[in-house]
Amino acid sequence: MNVQLDLSERLGWPFFGPEHRALANLVTTWAAGHLSDHAHGETRAQVDEQARKLVAALGAAGITRYCVRAEHGGALDDFDSRAICLIRETLAYHDGLADFAFAMQGLGSGALSLAGERALQQQYLPHVAAGTAISAFALSEPDAGSDVAAMQTSARLDGGHYVLNGTKTWISNGGIADVYCVFARTSPGEKRADGTVSAQGITAFLVEPTDPGFEVEQRIDVIAPHPLGRLRLENCRIPVARRIGAEGDGFKLAMRTLDIFRASVAAAALGFARRAFDEAVAYSRQRAMFGKTLADFQLTQAAIAEMATAIDAAALLTYRAAWQRDTGQPVTKTAAMAKMTATESAQTVIDRAVQMFGGRGVVHGEVVERLYRDIRALRIYEGATEVQKLIIAREVLK
């Protein structure tokens, strides 16, 4: 199948300006020419190497520049969620690992862009923008995923350094990153009446893999291979100059970072869903069955109609949330709606595509089989579907 993502209809929506249309065409052309459906390898070393190559290639193409502000080598004066979403949707359509490589450049460096000292920004961000340094976002812990306030990793001031102790897990790019944005407690959270602890007292730091006391304790293999690891910090000494923002502002900083990129998770899901949809439609037109093609059957037509409608509904929610963020409107509820709807819809669309392919759909290496593995994690990371429901309800009930 000669794959090509047609963005023309959606780019006419009022959420976009001419700059978004130009960017979408640029990334679509680049992706069609540089990303293929070949496997990224089965071994961890092969996946790591491919991820590094993709970051470098995205940097050479100028695409990772959209993860950083212009003053530090980026493409735009400020973050543009619509641009980030268009890039992620296009990359995900062609290659899930390429989407991952791009997204982590932004997520891993976002806190530094938002609140870092200028000298620190100048030291790291131009390399992230150019794709010559790989970044990572280390927030989650074994007992602190959705519940960030349960964080146990600590940081205490000792002269000109902070001493970090704790464990971080499910860290994307864990094991290959050149710089990690690590969140740790510099003071205990405030205890609430219900016994829970607030997220106050969390601070962000930049950690390099060569820092004494830093260790990639374990590499984690998942169904859609990408670099993932568990980090161990044992009396890890970090210069005070590598603190990001003020002490205690880490939780707010993490949420500000996620606000920029959460809608883009929905966009990645859209890319996966659109690719599965296109594969299914093309297959249904040529698959002979009972003297007809699969597309001639009303059951197939009904499935295609439902898939197309679900994708467009999710796209409207996704780009509304990105537009609201870019225009300074509240985005907590709409981003949660977009993330929940797009990822859940994509799971359904891809499952139907696999069903339409029949036995071929579960053969390792088929495009729809790869997409089936790619989509599953998106319903969990950056806030699982169940957490998005709580966020939406909380915002409605305010």
C-alpha positions as CSV (number, residue, x, y, z in Angstrom):
1,M,0.0,0.0,0.0
2,N,1.3,3.4,-1.0
3,V,0.6,5.3,2.2
4,Q,-0.1,9.0,2.3
5,L,-1.9,11.0,5.0
6,D,-4.4,13.4,3.4
7,L,-4.8,16.4,5.7
8,S,-6.5,18.7,3.3
9,E,-10.0,18.5,4.7
10,R,-9.1,18.9,8.3
11,L,-6.6,21.7,7.6
12,G,-9.6,23.8,6.4
13,W,-11.1,23.7,9.9
14,P,-11.0,27.1,11.7
15,F,-8.6,25.8,14.3
16,F,-5.7,26.2,11.8
17,G,-3.9,29.0,10.2
18,P,-1.7,29.0,7.0
19,E,1.4,28.2,9.1
20,H,-0.2,25.0,10.3
21,R,-1.1,24.0,6.8
22,A,2.4,24.6,5.6
23,L,3.8,22.6,8.5
24,A,1.5,19.7,8.0
25,N,2.4,19.5,4.3
26,L,6.1,19.6,5.2
27,V,5.9,16.8,7.8
28,T,3.7,14.7,5.6
29,T,6.1,14.9,2.7
30,W,9.1,14.2,5.0
31,A,7.4,11.2,6.7
32,A,6.3,9.7,3.4
33,G,9.9,9.8,2.1
34,H,11.8,8.8,5.3
35,L,9.6,6.5,7.4
36,S,8.8,3.0,6.2
37,D,6.9,0.1,7.7
38,H,10.0,-2.0,8.2
39,A,10.4,-3.5,11.7
40,H,12.5,-1.6,14.2
41,G,14.2,-4.9,15.3
42,E,13.3,-7.4,18.0
43,T,16.2,-6.8,20.4
44,R,16.4,-3.9,22.9
45,A,19.7,-2.8,21.3
46,Q,18.1,-2.6,17.9
47,V,15.1,-0.6,19.2
48,D,17.5,1.8,21.1
49,E,19.6,2.3,18.0
50,Q,16.6,3.0,15.8
51,A,15.2,5.5,18.4
52,R,18.5,7.4,18.4
53,K,18.5,7.5,14.6
54,L,15.0,8.8,14.5
55,V,15.7,11.6,17.0
56,A,18.7,12.6,14.9
57,A,16.7,12.4,11.6
58,L,13.9,14.5,13.1
59,G,16.4,17.0,14.2
60,A,18.1,17.2,10.8
61,A,14.6,17.7,9.2
62,G,13.9,20.6,11.7
63,I,10.9,18.8,13.2
64,T,12.2,18.6,16.7
65,R,12.6,22.3,16.7
66,Y,8.9,22.5,17.4
67,C,9.6,21.1,20.9
68,V,11.7,24.1,21.9
69,R,11.2,27.9,21.8
70,A,12.9,30.0,19.2
71,E,15.3,31.7,21.6
72,H,16.9,28.3,22.2
73,G,17.0,27.0,18.7
74,G,13.3,26.2,18.3
75,A,11.0,26.9,15.4
76,L,8.5,29.2,17.1
77,D,8.5,31.9,19.7
78,D,6.3,29.9,21.9
79,F,4.9,26.4,22.1
80,D,2.1,25.7,19.6
81,S,-0.1,22.7,20.6
82,R,-1.7,22.6,17.2
83,A,1.6,22.3,15.5
84,I,2.7,19.6,18.0
85,C,-0.5,17.7,17.4
86,L,-0.2,17.9,13.6
87,I,3.3,16.6,13.8
88,R,2.4,13.7,16.1
89,E,-0.6,12.7,14.1
90,T,1.4,12.5,10.9
91,L,4.4,10.7,12.5
92,A,2.1,8.2,14.2
93,Y,0.3,7.5,10.9
94,H,3.6,6.3,9.5
95,D,5.7,5.1,12.4
96,G,4.9,4.8,16.1
97,L,8.5,4.9,17.2
98,A,9.1,8.1,15.2
99,D,6.1,9.7,17.0
100,F,7.5,8.5,20.4
101,A,11.0,10.0,19.5
102,F,9.5,13.4,18.7
103,A,7.1,13.5,21.7
104,M,9.7,12.7,24.3
105,Q,12.0,15.5,23.0
106,G,9.2,17.9,24.0
107,L,8.0,16.3,27.1
108,G,11.4,15.7,28.5
109,S,12.6,19.3,28.0
110,G,9.3,21.1,28.6
111,A,9.9,21.9,32.3
112,L,13.3,23.4,31.4
113,S,11.8,25.5,28.7
114,L,9.1,26.8,31.0
115,A,11.0,27.6,34.2
116,G,14.7,26.9,33.8
117,E,17.4,29.5,34.4
118,R,18.6,31.0,31.1
119,A,22.1,29.6,31.4
120,L,20.7,26.1,32.0
121,Q,18.3,26.5,29.0
122,Q,21.2,27.5,26.7
123,Q,23.3,24.6,27.8
124,Y,20.7,21.9,27.0
125,L,17.8,23.1,24.8
126,P,19.6,23.9,21.5
127,H,20.8,20.2,21.5
128,V,17.3,19.0,22.2
129,A,16.0,21.1,19.3
130,A,18.7,19.9,17.0
131,G,18.1,16.2,17.9
132,T,21.7,15.8,19.1
133,A,20.6,15.2,22.7
134,I,17.8,12.9,23.9
135,S,15.6,14.0,26.8
136,A,13.4,12.1,29.3
137,F,10.6,13.0,31.7
138,A,11.0,11.2,35.1
139,L,7.8,11.7,37.1
140,S,6.3,8.2,37.7
141,E,7.4,5.9,40.6
142,P,6.4,2.3,41.5
143,D,3.7,3.6,43.9
144,A,3.2,7.1,42.3
145,G,1.8,7.0,38.8
146,S,-1.6,8.7,38.5
147,D,-1.3,9.8,42.1
148,V,1.8,12.1,41.8
149,A,1.4,13.3,45.4
150,A,2.4,9.8,46.6
151,M,5.9,10.5,45.3
152,Q,8.7,9.1,47.6
153,T,11.9,10.2,45.8
154,S,13.5,12.9,47.9
155,A,16.0,15.7,47.4
156,R,17.8,17.4,50.3
157,L,20.0,20.4,50.0
158,D,23.7,19.8,51.0
159,G,25.9,22.9,50.4
160,G,26.0,23.5,46.7
161,H,24.2,20.3,45.7
162,Y,20.9,18.5,46.1
163,V,21.2,14.8,47.1
164,L,18.5,12.7,45.4
165,N,17.3,9.3,46.6
166,G,14.5,7.2,45.2
167,T,13.3,5.2,42.2
168,K,11.6,6.2,39.0
169,T,9.9,3.8,36.7
170,W,8.1,3.6,33.4
171,I,10.5,6.3,32.2
172,S,10.4,6.6,28.4
173,N,13.9,7.0,26.9
174,G,15.2,5.4,30.2
175,G,18.6,4.0,29.2
176,I,19.3,6.2,26.1
177,A,18.5,9.7,27.3
178,D,21.3,12.3,27.6
179,V,19.3,14.4,30.1
180,Y,16.5,13.5,32.5
181,C,14.0,15.9,34.1
182,V,13.5,14.3,37.5
183,F,10.9,15.3,40.0
184,A,11.6,14.8,43.7
185,R,10.3,15.9,47.1
186,T,12.2,18.7,48.8
187,S,9.7,18.9,51.6
188,P,6.8,16.7,52.8
189,G,3.4,17.3,51.3
190,E,0.6,18.7,53.5
191,K,-1.6,16.0,55.0
192,R,-5.3,16.4,54.2
193,A,-8.2,15.5,56.4
194,D,-8.9,12.4,54.4
195,G,-5.3,11.1,55.1
196,T,-4.0,11.8,51.6
197,V,-0.9,14.0,51.0
198,S,-0.9,17.1,48.8
199,A,1.5,17.5,45.8
200,Q,3.2,20.5,47.4
201,G,6.9,20.3,48.1
202,I,7.9,18.6,44.8
203,T,10.8,20.1,42.8
204,A,12.2,19.5,39.3
205,F,15.9,18.8,38.6
206,L,18.0,18.1,35.5
207,V,20.0,14.8,35.9
208,E,22.6,13.5,33.6
209,P,23.3,9.8,33.2
210,T,26.9,10.3,34.3
211,D,26.0,11.9,37.6
212,P,27.3,9.9,40.6
213,G,24.6,7.8,42.2
214,F,22.4,7.7,39.0
215,E,21.7,4.2,37.6
216,V,19.4,2.7,35.0
217,E,18.4,-0.2,37.3
218,Q,16.2,-2.1,34.8
219,R,15.2,-1.9,31.2
220,I,11.5,-2.7,30.7
221,D,10.2,-4.5,27.6
222,V,6.6,-3.7,26.5
223,I,4.3,-4.8,23.7
224,A,5.1,-1.9,21.4
225,P,8.9,-1.8,21.7
226,H,10.4,1.6,22.7
227,P,13.2,2.6,25.1
228,L,11.8,2.3,28.7
229,G,13.5,2.0,32.0
230,R,13.5,2.0,35.8
231,L,15.9,4.6,37.3
232,R,17.6,4.4,40.7
233,L,19.0,7.5,42.4
234,E,21.2,6.7,45.4
235,N,22.8,9.7,47.0
236,C,22.8,11.3,43.6
237,R,24.4,14.7,43.9
238,I,23.0,17.4,41.6
239,P,24.4,20.9,41.5
240,V,22.0,23.6,42.7
241,A,22.3,25.2,39.3
242,R,20.4,22.3,37.8
243,R,17.3,22.8,39.8
244,I,14.4,23.8,37.5
245,G,12.3,26.6,38.8
246,A,11.7,27.3,42.5
247,E,11.7,24.7,45.3
248,G,8.2,23.3,45.7
249,D,7.0,24.3,42.2
250,G,7.6,21.0,40.6
251,F,4.0,19.7,40.5
252,K,2.7,22.9,38.9
253,L,5.6,22.7,36.4
254,A,4.8,19.1,35.6
255,M,1.1,19.9,35.0
256,R,2.0,22.9,32.8
257,T,4.2,20.7,30.8
258,L,1.5,18.1,30.4
259,D,-1.0,20.7,29.5
260,I,1.1,21.5,26.4
261,F,1.5,17.9,25.3
262,R,-1.6,16.0,26.6
263,A,-3.7,16.9,23.6
264,S,-0.9,15.5,21.4
265,V,-1.4,12.1,22.9
266,A,-4.8,12.2,21.4
267,A,-3.3,13.3,18.1
268,A,-1.0,10.3,18.1
269,A,-4.0,8.1,18.7
270,L,-5.6,9.8,15.7
271,G,-2.6,9.0,13.6
272,F,-2.8,5.3,14.5
273,A,-6.5,5.2,14.0
274,R,-6.4,6.9,10.6
275,R,-3.7,4.5,9.4
276,A,-5.7,1.4,10.5
277,F,-8.8,2.9,8.8
278,D,-7.0,3.5,5.5
279,E,-5.5,0.0,5.6
280,A,-8.9,-1.5,6.3
281,V,-10.7,0.4,3.6
282,A,-8.1,-0.5,1.0
283,Y,-8.2,-4.2,2.1
284,S,-12.0,-4.3,2.0
285,R,-12.0,-3.1,-1.6
286,Q,-9.7,-5.8,-2.9
287,R,-10.5,-8.8,-0.6
288,A,-12.6,-11.2,-2.6
289,M,-15.4,-13.1,-0.8
290,F,-18.4,-15.0,-2.0
291,G,-18.1,-13.6,-5.5
292,K,-18.0,-10.0,-4.1
293,T,-15.5,-7.9,-2.3
294,L,-15.5,-7.4,1.5
295,A,-16.5,-3.8,0.9
296,D,-19.8,-4.9,-0.8
297,F,-21.2,-6.3,2.4
298,Q,-23.4,-4.0,4.5
299,L,-21.8,-5.2,7.7
300,T,-18.4,-3.9,6.4
301,Q,-20.0,-0.7,5.3
302,A,-21.5,-0.2,8.7
303,A,-18.2,-0.8,10.4
304,I,-16.5,1.7,8.0
305,A,-19.1,4.3,8.7
306,E,-18.7,4.0,12.5
307,M,-14.9,4.0,12.2
308,A,-14.9,7.2,10.1
309,T,-17.3,9.0,12.4
310,A,-15.4,8.0,15.6
311,I,-12.1,9.3,14.0
312,D,-13.6,12.7,13.0
313,A,-15.3,13.1,16.4
314,A,-12.0,12.5,18.2
315,A,-10.2,14.8,15.8
316,L,-12.6,17.7,16.5
317,L,-12.1,17.2,20.3
318,T,-8.3,17.0,19.9
319,Y,-7.8,20.1,17.8
320,R,-10.4,22.1,19.9
321,A,-8.3,21.4,23.0
322,A,-5.0,22.3,21.2
323,W,-6.6,25.5,19.9
324,Q,-7.9,26.4,23.4
325,R,-4.5,25.9,24.9
326,D,-2.9,28.1,22.2
327,T,-5.4,30.8,22.7
328,G,-5.1,31.0,26.4
329,Q,-8.4,29.4,27.3
330,P,-8.9,26.8,30.1
331,V,-7.9,23.4,28.7
332,T,-8.0,20.9,31.6
333,K,-11.5,19.5,30.8
334,T,-11.3,19.6,27.1
335,A,-7.8,18.1,27.0
336,A,-9.0,15.2,29.2
337,M,-12.0,14.7,26.9
338,A,-9.8,14.7,23.8
339,K,-7.3,12.3,25.4
340,M,-10.0,9.9,26.6
341,T,-12.1,9.9,23.4
342,A,-9.2,9.7,20.9
343,T,-7.4,6.9,22.6
344,E,-10.5,4.8,23.3
345,S,-11.9,5.4,19.8
346,A,-8.5,4.5,18.3
347,Q,-8.5,1.2,20.2
348,T,-11.9,0.4,18.8
349,V,-11.1,1.4,15.2
350,I,-7.9,-0.6,15.2
351,D,-9.6,-3.6,16.7
352,R,-12.1,-3.5,13.9
353,A,-9.4,-3.2,11.3
354,V,-7.7,-6.3,12.7
355,Q,-11.1,-8.1,12.5
356,M,-11.6,-7.1,8.9
357,F,-8.2,-8.5,8.0
358,G,-9.1,-11.8,9.6
359,G,-6.3,-14.2,10.3
360,R,-3.8,-11.9,8.5
361,G,-4.6,-9.2,11.0
362,V,-2.9,-11.0,13.8
363,V,0.3,-12.0,11.9
364,H,3.3,-10.4,13.4
365,G,4.6,-7.7,11.2
366,E,1.3,-6.7,9.5
367,V,0.6,-3.0,9.8
368,V,-2.7,-3.5,11.7
369,E,-1.1,-5.9,14.1
370,R,1.7,-3.4,14.8
371,L,-1.0,-0.7,15.3
372,Y,-2.9,-3.0,17.7
373,R,0.2,-3.1,19.9
374,D,1.0,0.6,19.4
375,I,-2.3,2.0,20.6
376,R,-2.6,0.1,23.9
377,A,-0.2,2.1,26.0
378,L,-1.8,5.4,24.9
379,R,-4.9,4.6,27.0
380,I,-2.6,4.5,30.1
381,Y,0.2,6.9,29.9
382,E,-0.1,10.7,30.7
383,G,-3.3,9.9,32.6
384,A,-5.2,6.7,32.2
385,T,-8.7,6.8,30.8
386,E,-10.2,6.3,34.3
387,V,-8.2,9.3,35.5
388,Q,-9.4,11.4,32.6
389,K,-13.0,10.6,33.6
390,L,-12.3,11.8,37.1
391,I,-10.8,15.0,35.8
392,I,-13.8,15.7,33.5
393,A,-16.3,15.0,36.2
394,R,-14.4,17.2,38.7
395,E,-14.3,20.1,36.2
396,V,-18.1,19.7,35.4
397,L,-19.0,19.6,39.1
398,K,-17.0,22.6,40.1
